[in-house]
Amino acid sequence: MTTRIVTDSTCDLPAEIIEKHAITVIPLYVHFGTRSYLDGVELSRREFYEMLPDSDTFPTTAVPGLSAFTTAYEGLAEQGASEILSIHIAATLSATSDVARKAAEEFTSIPVTVFDPGQVTLGTGLAALAAAEAAAEGRSRSDIVELLDEMAPRIHSYAALDTVEFLRRSGRLTAIQYSLSAILSIKPLIMMHAGELGSERVRTAVACIDRMVELVRGLGPLESLALVHTNAPEKAESLYQRTRDLFPTDEAPFSVEVTPIIGAHVGPNAVGMVAVAARA
């Protein structure tokens, strides 16, 4: 029995990890005006963040059609997969999982299960990686789903944003909220856990990062910890140096630039942490 793992481009796993574990990644779309790009295929992260600040058109994002998923599933079946586990960004944030489920219902060659870890960026990526590692050990699709059911509630994602402008432009912040935030120079701290998107308003950038670190420390011992940023590698490195004692191993952690799919909403110069709490 061969179980293969599918995810989407919001997972933010490094390319070498995706290749090593033979994870199939389905790209979402980024739109700049009338131009459409496949995330990570036709538009790199560097290109996106260079375009973002000076663009007259606010970028939007879109989920690929049903055929993108069925084509991926069919390709894996032809390669010898006997079952597929498709792991995607939280359904509370994107319709990606819904499209994947419809594709799974239509695809009958081999069984496909769609799993929603209720996460974003590396929160989804770490779940996909755990699934791929378990699949490489020969574990069945049902066993891996059981593993993910246990793991998902232990995943926590945080991001300290530099500005509320992009939340406003994407429609996730009302005009009144934006005005108050701008006047008070509020820095939003965004949190994602178990499918629920939360936030706190902090007065300064330093205090926002302080609060994020406090929340991560409060999780207790960690199974894994990673860094994410939106075109802010220096901030990510500074955060790493400050919090090295939190990382469960001495190995260099993942430190990745966030996909344009998420960057379009949070804007540049944000930094975050994705933590998996240790089993109780």
KOLFIDO-670576 format. One line per 10 residues: for each residue z, x, y of N, C-alpha, C. Coordinates in Angstrom, 1 decimal, decimal comma. Atoms other than C-alpha are relative to their C-alpha. Layout:
Z X Y Z X Y Z X Y | ...
This chain:
0,0 0,8 -1,2 0,0 0,0 0,0 0,0 0,9 1,2 | 0,1 -0,8 -1,2 -1,0 1,4 3,4 0,1 -0,9 1,2 | -0,2 0,7 -1,2 0,4 0,0 6,6 -0,4 0,8 1,2 | 0,5 -0,7 -1,2 -1,3 0,9 9,8 0,6 -0,7 1,3 | -0,7 0,5 -1,2 0,2 0,5 13,3 -1,1 -0,1 1,2 | 0,8 0,3 -1,2 -1,6 -1,0 16,4 0,9 -0,2 1,1 | -0,8 0,4 -1,2 -0,3 -1,1 19,9 -1,0 -0,1 1,2 | 1,0 0,1 -1,1 -1,8 -1,3 23,4 0,3 1,1 1,0 | -0,1 -1,1 -0,9 -2,2 1,1 26,3 1,2 0,0 0,9 | -1,2 0,0 -0,8 1,0 0,1 28,0 1,1 0,8 -0,7
-1,0 -0,7 0,7 2,9 2,0 25,3 0,4 1,3 0,5 | -0,2 -1,3 -0,7 2,6 5,3 27,2 0,4 1,1 -0,9 | -0,2 -1,1 0,9 2,9 7,4 24,1 -0,9 1,2 0,3 | 0,9 -1,1 -0,2 1,5 10,9 24,6 -1,2 0,0 -1,0 | 1,2 0,0 0,8 -2,0 11,4 23,2 0,2 0,7 -1,3 | -0,2 -0,8 1,2 -0,9 14,0 20,7 0,9 -0,7 -1,0 | -0,8 0,8 0,9 1,7 11,6 19,2 -0,8 -1,1 -0,6 | 0,8 1,1 0,5 -0,8 8,8 18,9 -1,0 0,6 -1,1 | 0,9 -0,6 1,0 -3,2 11,2 17,1 0,7 0,4 -1,2 | -0,8 -0,5 1,1 -0,6 12,7 14,9 0,4 -1,1 -1,0
-0,5 1,1 0,8 0,6 9,3 13,7 -1,0 -1,1 -0,3 | 1,1 0,9 0,2 -2,8 7,6 13,6 0,3 -1,4 0,5 | -0,3 1,3 -0,6 -1,7 4,8 15,9 -1,3 -0,4 0,7 | 1,1 0,5 -0,7 -4,5 2,6 17,1 0,5 -0,7 1,3 | -0,4 0,5 -1,3 -4,3 1,8 20,8 -1,1 -0,8 0,6 | 1,0 0,9 -0,6 -6,1 -1,1 22,4 0,2 0,0 1,5 | -0,2 -0,1 -1,4 -6,7 -0,6 26,1 -0,1 -1,3 0,7 | 0,1 1,1 -0,9 -6,0 -3,2 28,7 -0,9 0,4 1,2 | 0,9 -0,2 -1,1 -8,1 -3,6 31,9 0,7 0,2 1,3 | -0,4 -0,1 -1,4 -7,5 -2,4 35,4 -1,2 -0,3 0,9
1,1 0,4 -0,9 -9,6 -4,0 38,2 0,3 0,5 1,4 | 0,0 -0,3 -1,4 -10,2 -2,5 41,6 -1,2 -0,8 0,6 | 1,1 0,8 -0,6 -12,2 -5,2 43,4 -0,9 -0,5 -1,1 | 0,9 0,4 1,0 -15,3 -5,8 41,4 -0,2 1,0 -1,2 | 0,1 -1,1 1,0 -14,9 -2,6 39,3 1,1 -0,3 -1,0 | -0,9 0,2 1,1 -13,3 -3,0 35,9 0,1 1,3 -0,8 | -0,1 -1,3 0,8 -11,9 0,0 33,9 0,9 -0,3 -1,2 | -0,9 0,0 1,2 -10,5 0,3 30,4 1,1 1,0 0,2 | -1,1 -0,9 -0,2 -7,1 1,8 30,8 0,1 1,2 -0,9 | 0,0 -1,2 0,8 -7,0 5,4 29,7 -1,3 0,4 -0,7
1,3 -0,3 0,6 -10,6 5,3 28,6 -1,0 0,3 1,1 | 0,9 -0,1 -1,1 -12,6 4,7 31,8 0,7 0,4 1,3 | -0,8 -0,3 -1,2 -9,8 5,4 34,2 1,3 0,8 -0,4 | -1,2 -0,8 0,4 -7,2 8,2 33,8 1,2 -0,4 0,9 | -1,2 0,2 -0,9 -3,7 8,0 35,2 -0,1 0,8 1,3 | 0,1 -0,8 -1,3 -4,4 10,8 37,7 -1,0 -0,7 0,9 | 0,9 0,6 -0,9 -7,5 9,0 39,0 0,6 -1,3 0,6 | -0,6 1,3 -0,5 -5,6 5,7 39,3 1,0 0,3 1,1 | -1,0 -0,3 -1,1 -2,7 7,2 41,3 -0,6 0,7 1,2 | 0,7 -0,6 -1,1 -5,1 9,1 43,5 -0,7 -1,2 0,8
0,7 1,1 -0,7 -7,0 5,8 44,3 1,0 -1,0 0,6 | -0,9 1,1 -0,4 -3,9 3,6 44,7 0,5 0,0 1,4 | -0,5 0,1 -1,4 -2,4 4,5 48,1 -1,0 -0,4 1,0 | 1,0 0,3 -1,1 -5,6 4,3 50,1 -1,0 -1,1 -0,3 | 1,0 1,0 0,4 -7,3 1,5 48,3 0,2 -1,3 0,9 | -0,1 1,2 -0,8 -8,1 -1,5 50,5 0,2 -1,2 -0,9 | -0,1 1,1 0,9 -8,2 -3,7 47,4 1,2 0,3 -1,0 | -1,1 -0,2 0,9 -5,0 -4,2 45,4 -0,5 -0,1 -1,4 | 0,4 0,0 1,4 -5,5 -3,4 41,7 0,6 -1,2 -0,7 | -0,5 1,0 0,9 -5,1 -6,2 39,2 -0,2 0,5 -1,5
0,1 -0,4 1,4 -4,7 -6,0 35,4 -0,4 -1,2 -0,8 | 0,4 1,1 0,9 -6,0 -8,0 32,5 0,1 0,4 -1,4 | -0,1 -0,2 1,4 -5,6 -8,4 28,8 -1,4 0,0 -0,6 | 1,3 0,0 0,7 -8,6 -7,6 26,5 -0,2 -1,3 -0,8 | 0,3 1,2 0,8 -10,3 -10,4 24,7 0,3 0,1 -1,5 | -0,3 0,1 1,5 -9,8 -11,5 21,1 -0,8 1,0 -0,8 | 0,8 -0,9 0,8 -12,6 -9,3 19,9 0,5 1,4 0,0 | -0,5 -1,4 0,0 -10,9 -6,1 20,9 1,0 0,2 -1,1 | -1,0 -0,1 1,1 -8,1 -6,9 18,5 -0,6 -0,1 -1,4 | 0,6 0,2 1,4 -10,2 -8,2 15,6 -0,9 1,2 -0,4
0,8 -1,2 0,3 -12,5 -5,2 15,9 0,9 1,1 -0,4 | -1,0 -1,0 0,4 -9,5 -2,9 15,7 0,5 -0,2 -1,4 | -0,5 0,3 1,3 -8,1 -4,7 12,8 -1,0 0,2 -1,1 | 1,0 -0,2 1,0 -11,4 -4,7 11,0 -0,3 1,4 -0,3 | 0,2 -1,4 0,2 -11,9 -1,0 11,5 1,1 0,6 -0,9 | -1,1 -0,5 0,8 -8,5 -0,3 10,0 -0,1 -0,4 -1,5 | 0,2 0,5 1,4 -9,2 -2,5 7,0 -1,1 0,8 -0,7 | 1,1 -0,8 0,5 -12,5 -0,6 6,5 0,5 1,4 -0,4 | -0,5 -1,3 0,2 -10,5 2,6 6,6 1,0 0,1 -1,2 | -0,9 0,1 1,2 -8,3 1,4 3,7 1,3 -0,5 0,2
-1,3 0,6 -0,3 -5,4 -0,2 5,4 0,2 -1,3 -0,9 | -0,3 1,2 0,8 -3,8 -2,9 3,2 0,8 -1,0 0,8 | -0,7 0,9 -0,9 -1,7 -4,4 6,0 0,1 0,7 1,4 | -0,1 -0,6 -1,4 -1,3 -4,0 9,8 1,2 -0,6 0,7 | -1,1 0,4 -0,9 1,6 -4,2 12,2 -0,4 0,3 1,4 | 0,6 -0,1 -1,3 0,5 -4,9 15,8 1,2 -0,2 1,0 | -1,3 0,0 -0,8 3,3 -4,0 18,4 -0,5 0,1 1,5 | 0,5 0,1 -1,3 2,8 -4,9 22,0 1,1 -0,3 1,1 | -0,9 0,2 -1,1 4,3 -5,2 25,5 0,6 -1,4 0,0 | -0,7 1,3 0,1 6,8 -8,0 26,0 -0,8 -1,2 0,4
0,8 1,2 -0,3 5,3 -11,5 26,0 0,5 -0,6 1,3 | -0,5 0,5 -1,3 7,5 -12,3 29,1 -0,7 0,7 1,1 | 0,7 -0,7 -1,0 5,4 -9,8 31,0 -1,6 -0,1 -0,1 | 1,4 -0,1 0,2 1,9 -10,0 29,5 -0,4 -1,0 -1,1 | 0,5 0,9 1,0 -0,3 -12,3 27,4 -0,6 0,8 -1,2 | 0,6 -0,8 1,0 -1,3 -9,3 25,2 0,5 -0,4 -1,4 | -0,4 0,4 1,3 0,9 -10,4 22,3 -0,6 -1,3 -0,5 | 0,5 1,3 0,3 -0,4 -13,9 22,5 -1,5 0,1 -0,5 | 1,4 -0,2 0,4 -4,0 -12,7 22,2 0,0 0,7 -1,4 | -0,1 -0,7 1,3 -3,0 -10,4 19,3 0,3 -1,0 -1,1
-0,3 1,0 1,0 -1,5 -13,3 17,5 -1,1 -0,9 -0,4 | 1,2 0,8 0,2 -4,6 -15,4 17,9 -1,0 0,8 -0,9 | 1,0 -0,9 0,8 -6,7 -12,5 16,6 0,5 0,1 -1,5 | -0,6 -0,1 1,4 -4,3 -12,1 13,6 -0,2 -1,2 -0,8 | 0,2 1,2 0,8 -4,6 -15,7 12,7 -1,5 -0,2 -0,4 | 1,4 0,2 0,4 -8,4 -15,5 12,7 -0,5 1,1 -0,9 | 0,3 -1,1 0,8 -8,5 -12,2 10,9 0,6 -0,2 -1,4 | -0,5 0,3 1,4 -8,3 -12,7 7,1 -0,2 1,1 -1,0 | 0,2 -1,0 1,0 -9,3 -9,5 5,5 1,2 0,6 -0,6 | -1,3 -0,5 0,5 -5,8 -8,1 5,3 1,1 -0,6 0,9
-1,1 0,6 -0,8 -2,4 -9,4 6,5 0,3 0,8 1,3 | -0,3 -0,6 -1,3 -1,6 -8,7 10,2 1,3 -0,7 0,6 | -1,2 0,6 -0,7 1,9 -9,2 11,8 0,1 0,6 1,4 | -0,2 -0,4 -1,4 2,4 -9,1 15,5 1,4 0,0 0,3 | -1,4 -0,2 -0,3 5,7 -7,8 16,7 0,2 0,2 1,5 | -0,3 -0,2 -1,4 7,1 -8,1 20,2 1,4 0,6 0,2 | -1,4 -0,6 -0,2 10,0 -5,6 20,9 0,7 -0,4 1,3 | -0,6 0,4 -1,3 10,6 -7,2 24,3 0,1 1,1 1,0 | -0,1 -1,2 -0,7 9,8 -4,0 26,0 -1,3 0,3 0,9 | 1,1 -0,5 -0,8 7,5 -2,1 28,4 0,0 1,5 0,0
0,3 -1,4 0,0 6,1 1,4 28,7 0,5 0,6 -1,3 | -0,5 -0,7 1,2 7,9 3,8 26,3 0,9 -0,8 -0,8 | -0,8 0,9 0,8 10,2 1,0 25,2 -0,9 -0,6 -1,1 | 0,9 0,4 1,0 7,2 -0,4 23,4 -0,5 1,2 -0,8 | 0,5 -1,2 0,6 6,0 3,1 22,6 0,9 0,5 -1,1 | -1,0 -0,5 1,0 9,2 4,2 20,8 0,1 -0,9 -1,2 | 0,0 0,9 1,1 9,1 1,1 18,7 -1,2 0,2 -0,9 | 1,2 -0,3 0,8 5,5 1,8 17,7 0,1 1,3 -0,7 | -0,2 -1,3 0,7 6,4 5,4 16,9 0,9 -0,1 -1,2 | -0,9 0,2 1,2 9,3 4,3 14,7 -0,7 -0,7 -1,1
0,7 0,7 1,0 7,0 1,9 12,9 -1,0 0,9 -0,7 | 1,0 -0,9 0,6 4,3 4,6 12,4 0,7 1,0 -0,9 | -0,7 -1,0 0,9 6,9 7,1 11,0 0,5 -0,7 -1,3 | -0,4 0,7 1,2 8,2 4,4 8,6 -1,2 -0,3 -0,9 | 1,3 0,2 0,7 4,6 3,6 7,6 -0,4 1,2 -0,8 | 0,4 -1,3 0,7 4,0 7,3 6,8 0,9 0,3 -1,2 | -0,9 -0,2 1,1 7,0 7,2 4,5 -0,3 -1,0 -1,1 | 0,4 0,9 1,1 5,3 4,4 2,5 0,7 -1,3 0,1 | -0,7 1,3 -0,1 7,4 1,5 3,8 -0,9 -1,1 0,2 | 0,9 1,1 -0,2 5,9 -1,9 3,7 0,1 -0,6 1,4
0,0 0,7 -1,2 5,1 -4,1 6,6 1,3 -0,8 0,2 | -1,3 0,8 -0,2 8,1 -6,4 6,0 1,2 0,9 0,2 | -1,1 -1,0 -0,2 10,4 -3,4 5,7 0,0 0,5 1,4 | 0,1 -0,6 -1,3 9,1 -2,0 9,0 0,4 -1,1 1,0 | -0,4 1,0 -0,9 9,5 -5,4 10,7 1,6 -0,1 0,0 | -1,4 0,1 0,1 13,1 -5,5 9,5 0,7 1,2 0,8 | -0,5 -1,1 -0,8 13,6 -2,0 11,0 -0,1 -0,2 1,5 | 0,2 0,3 -1,4 12,2 -3,1 14,3 0,9 -1,1 0,5 | -1,0 1,0 -0,4 14,3 -6,2 14,4 1,4 0,5 0,3 | -1,3 -0,6 -0,2 17,3 -4,0 14,2 0,0 0,9 1,2
0,1 -1,0 -1,1 16,0 -1,4 16,7 -0,2 -0,6 1,4 | 0,4 0,6 -1,3 14,6 -3,7 19,4 1,2 -0,3 1,0 | -1,1 0,2 -1,0 18,0 -4,8 20,9 0,6 1,2 0,5 | -0,6 -1,3 -0,4 19,0 -1,2 21,2 -0,9 0,8 1,0 | 0,9 -0,7 -0,9 16,0 -0,3 23,5 0,3 -0,5 1,4 | -0,2 0,4 -1,4 16,7 -0,3 27,3 -0,9 0,9 0,9 | 0,9 -0,7 -0,9 14,2 0,6 30,0 0,4 -0,2 1,4 | -0,4 0,1 -1,4 15,0 1,4 33,6 -1,0 0,7 0,9 | 0,9 -0,7 -1,0 13,0 2,3 36,7 0,5 -0,1 1,4 | -0,4 0,0 -1,4 14,1 3,3 40,2 -1,2 0,1 0,8
1,3 0,1 -0,8 11,3 2,2 42,5 0,2 0,6 1,4 | 0,0 -0,6 -1,3 10,4 3,9 45,7 -0,2 -1,0 1,1 | 0,3 1,0 -1,0 9,2 0,8 47,5 -0,1 -1,4 -0,7 | 0,2 1,4 0,6 9,0 -3,0 47,0 -1,4 -0,5 0,4 | 1,3 0,5 -0,5 5,5 -3,1 48,6 -0,9 -0,4 -1,2 | 0,9 0,3 1,0 3,7 -3,1 45,3 0,4 -1,2 -0,8 | -0,5 1,2 0,6 5,9 -5,8 43,8 -0,4 -1,2 0,8 | 0,4 1,1 -0,9 5,1 -7,9 46,9 -1,5 -0,3 -0,2 | 1,4 0,1 0,1 1,4 -7,2 46,6 -0,5 -0,6 -1,3 | 0,4 0,5 1,3 1,3 -8,1 42,9 0,6 -1,5 -0,2
-0,5 1,3 0,1 3,1 -11,4 43,6 1,3 -0,2 -0,7 | -1,3 0,0 0,7 6,4 -10,5 42,0 1,1 0,0 0,9 | -1,0 0,0 -1,1 8,3 -10,6 45,3 -0,5 -0,9 1,1 | 0,4 0,9 -1,0 8,2 -13,4 47,8 0,0 0,7 1,4 | 0,1 -0,6 -1,4 7,4 -12,7 51,5 1,4 0,1 0,6 | -1,3 -0,1 -0,5 11,0 -13,5 52,4 0,8 1,1 -0,6 | -0,7 -1,1 0,7 12,5 -11,2 49,8 -0,5 1,3 0,5 | 0,6 -1,2 -0,5 10,1 -8,5 50,9 0,5 0,4 1,4 | -0,4 -0,3 -1,4 11,0 -8,8 54,6 1,5 0,5 0,0 | -1,4 -0,4 0,1 14,7 -8,6 53,8 0,2 1,4 -0,6
0,0 -1,3 0,6 14,2 -5,7 51,5 -0,5 1,1 0,9 | 0,6 -1,0 -0,9 12,1 -3,8 54,0 1,0 0,3 1,2 | -1,0 -0,2 -1,1 14,6 -4,4 56,8 1,2 0,8 -0,4 | -1,2 -0,7 0,4 17,5 -3,2 54,8 -0,2 1,3 -0,8 | 0,4 -1,2 0,7 15,6 -0,4 53,2 0,5 0,0 -1,5 | -0,5 0,2 1,3 16,6 -1,7 49,8 -1,0 0,7 -1,0 | 0,8 -0,6 1,1 15,4 0,3 46,7 0,3 -0,8 -1,3 | -0,3 0,8 1,2 15,0 -1,9 43,6 0,1 0,8 -1,2 | -0,2 -0,6 1,3 16,3 -0,8 40,2 -0,5 -1,1 -1,0 | 0,5 1,0 0,9 14,3 -2,6 37,5 0,5 0,3 -1,4
-0,5 -0,2 1,3 15,6 -3,1 34,0 -0,7 -0,9 -1,0 | 0,6 0,8 1,0 14,0 -4,3 30,8 0,8 0,1 -1,3 | -0,7 0,0 1,2 15,9 -5,3 27,7 -0,2 -1,4 -0,7 | 0,1 1,2 0,8 15,2 -7,8 24,9 -0,8 -1,0 0,6 | 0,9 1,0 -0,5 12,4 -9,4 26,7 0,4 -0,5 1,4 | -0,5 0,5 -1,3 14,4 -10,0 29,9 -0,2 1,1 1,0 | 0,1 -1,0 -1,2 13,4 -8,3 33,2 1,0 -0,3 1,0 | -1,1 0,2 -1,0 16,3 -7,8 35,5 -0,2 1,0 1,1 | 0,0 -0,9 -1,1 16,9 -6,0 38,8 1,3 0,0 0,7 | -1,1 -0,2 -0,9 19,5 -4,7 41,1 -0,6 0,6 1,3
0,4 -0,5 -1,3 19,1 -4,0 44,8 1,0 1,1 0,5 | -0,9 -1,1 -0,4 20,5 -0,6 45,9 -0,5 0,4 1,4 | 0,4 -0,3 -1,3 20,5 0,6 49,5 -0,8 1,2 0,2 | 0,7 -1,3 -0,2 19,2 4,1 49,1 -0,6 0,5 -1,3 | 0,7 -0,5 1,1 16,9 6,0 46,8 1,0 0,8 -0,9 | -0,9 -0,8 0,7 19,7 8,4 45,8 1,0 -1,0 -0,8 | -0,9 0,9 0,7 22,1 5,5 45,0 -0,7 -0,8 -1,1 | 0,8 0,7 1,0 19,3 3,8 43,0 0,0 0,8 -1,3 | 0,0 -0,9 1,2 19,0 6,8 40,7 1,4 0,2 -0,6 | -1,4 -0,1 0,4 22,8 7,2 40,6 0,3 -1,2 -0,9
-0,3 1,2 0,7 23,0 3,6 39,4 -0,7 0,0 -1,4 | 0,8 -0,1 1,3 20,3 4,1 36,7 0,7 0,9 -0,9 | -0,7 -0,9 0,9 22,1 7,1 35,3 1,3 -0,5 -0,5 | -1,3 0,7 0,4 25,4 5,2 35,3 -0,3 -1,0 -1,1 | 0,3 1,0 1,0 23,8 2,4 33,3 -0,4 0,7 -1,4 | 0,3 -0,7 1,2 22,3 4,9 30,8 1,2 0,6 -0,7 | -1,3 -0,5 0,6 25,6 6,6 30,3 0,8 -1,0 -0,6 | -0,8 1,1 0,5 27,2 3,3 29,8 -0,4 -0,5 -1,4 | 0,5 0,4 1,3 25,1 2,7 26,7 0,7 0,7 -1,2 | -0,7 -0,8 1,1 27,2 5,3 24,8 -0,9 1,0 -0,6
0,9 -0,9 0,7 25,7 7,7 22,3 -1,4 -0,5 -0,1 | 1,4 0,4 0,0 21,9 7,6 22,3 -0,7 0,6 -1,2 | 0,9 -0,5 1,1 19,4 7,8 19,4 -1,1 0,8 0,6 | 1,1 -0,7 -0,7 16,7 8,8 21,8 0,0 -0,3 1,5 | 0,1 0,2 -1,4 16,0 9,1 25,5 -1,2 0,7 0,5 | 1,2 -0,5 -0,5 12,8 9,6 27,4 -0,1 -0,3 1,5 | 0,2 0,2 -1,4 11,6 9,9 31,0 -1,4 -0,5 0,3 | 1,3 0,5 -0,4 8,8 8,0 32,7 -0,1 0,1 1,6 | 0,1 0,0 -1,4 7,4 8,2 36,2 -1,4 -0,5 0,4 | 1,3 0,4 -0,5 4,5 7,0 38,4 -0,4 1,1 1,1
0,4 -1,1 -0,8 2,9 10,2 39,8 1,1 0,7 0,7 | -1,2 -0,7 -0,6 6,3 11,8 40,4 0,6 0,9 -1,0 | -0,6 -0,9 1,1 6,7 14,6 37,8 1,2 0,8 0,5 | -1,1 -0,8 -0,5 9,0 16,6 40,1 1,3 -0,8 0,0 | -1,2 0,9 0,1 11,4 13,6 40,3 0,5 -0,1 -1,4 | -0,4 0,2 1,5 11,3 13,2 36,5 0,7 1,3 -0,4 | -0,6 -1,2 0,4 12,1 16,9 36,1 1,4 0,2 0,6 | -1,4 0,0 -0,7 15,0 16,7 38,6 0,9 -0,9 -0,8 | -0,8 0,9 0,8 16,3 13,7 36,7 0,4 0,6 -1,3 | -0,3 -0,7 1,3 16,1 15,6 33,4 1,0 1,0 0,2
-1,0 -1,1 -0,2 18,0 18,6 34,7 1,4 -0,6 0,3 | -1,3 0,6 -0,3 20,7 16,3 36,0 0,7 -0,7 -1,2 | -0,5 0,9 1,1 21,1 14,3 32,8 -0,2 0,7 -1,4 | 0,3 -0,6 1,3 20,4 16,9 30,1 1,1 -0,3 -1,1 | -1,1 0,2 1,0 23,8 16,2 28,5 -0,2 -1,4 -0,7 | 0,2 1,3 0,6 22,6 12,6 27,7 -1,0 0,1 -1,1 | 1,1 0,0 1,0 19,7 13,7 25,6 0,6 0,4 -1,4 | -0,7 -0,2 1,3 20,6 13,6 21,9 -0,5 1,3 -0,8 | 0,5 -1,2 0,7 18,6 16,7 20,9 -0,3 1,0 1,1 | 0,3 -1,1 -1,0 17,8 20,1 22,6 -1,6 0,0 0,2
1,5 0,0 -0,1 14,0 19,4 22,1 -0,4 -0,7 1,4 | 0,5 0,5 -1,3 12,1 18,7 25,3 -0,4 -1,5 -0,2 | 0,2 1,4 0,2 12,0 14,9 25,7 -1,4 -0,4 0,5 | 1,2 0,6 -0,6 8,9 12,7 26,4 0,3 -0,1 1,5 | 0,0 0,3 -1,4 8,2 12,7 30,1 -1,4 -0,3 0,4 | 1,3 0,5 -0,1 5,2 10,6 30,7 -0,3 -0,7 1,3 | 0,5 0,8 -1,1 3,2 9,2 33,6 -0,4 -1,4 -0,4 | 0,2 1,4 0,4 3,2 5,4 33,4 -1,4 -0,5 0,2 | 1,4 0,6 0,0 0,0 3,6 32,6 -0,2 -0,8 1,4 | 0,3 0,8 -1,2 -1,8 2,0 35,6 0,3 -1,5 -0,1
-0,3 1,4 0,2 -1,2 -1,4 34,0 1,4 -0,3 0,6 | -1,3 0,2 -0,5 2,5 -1,0 35,0 0,1 0,6 1,4 | 0,0 -0,7 -1,3 1,9 1,4 38,0 -0,5 -0,9 1,1 | 0,6 0,9 -1,0 -0,1 -1,3 39,8 1,1 -0,9 0,5 | -1,1 0,9 -0,4 3,1 -3,4 40,0 1,2 0,8 0,6 | -1,2 -0,8 -0,5 5,8 -0,7 40,6 -0,4 1,0 1,1 | 0,4 -0,9 -1,0 3,8 1,6 42,8 0,3 1,5 -0,3 | -0,2 -1,4 0,3 3,8 5,4 43,0 1,4 0,5 0,3 | -1,2 -0,7 -0,3 6,8 7,8 43,2 1,3 -0,7 -0,6 | -1,1 0,6 0,7 9,0 5,7 40,8 0,4 0,9 -1,2
-0,5 -0,8 1,1 11,1 7,4 38,1 0,9 -0,9 -0,9 | -0,8 0,8 0,8 12,7 5,9 35,1 0,5 0,6 -1,3 | -0,5 -0,5 1,2 14,5 6,3 31,8 -0,1 -1,1 -1,1 | 0,1 0,9 1,1 13,9 4,7 28,4 1,0 0,5 -1,1 | -1,1 -0,4 0,9 16,9 4,8 26,1 0,1 -0,9 -1,3 | -0,3 0,7 1,2 17,5 3,8 22,5 1,5 0,3 -0,4 | -1,4 -0,2 0,3 21,2 3,3 21,9 0,2 0,3 -1,5 | -0,2 -0,4 1,4 22,6 4,8 18,7 0,6 -1,3 -0,7 | -0,5 1,1 0,8 23,5 2,3 15,9 1,5 0,0 0,1 | -1,4 0,2 -0,1 27,0 1,0 16,2 0,7 0,5 -1,3
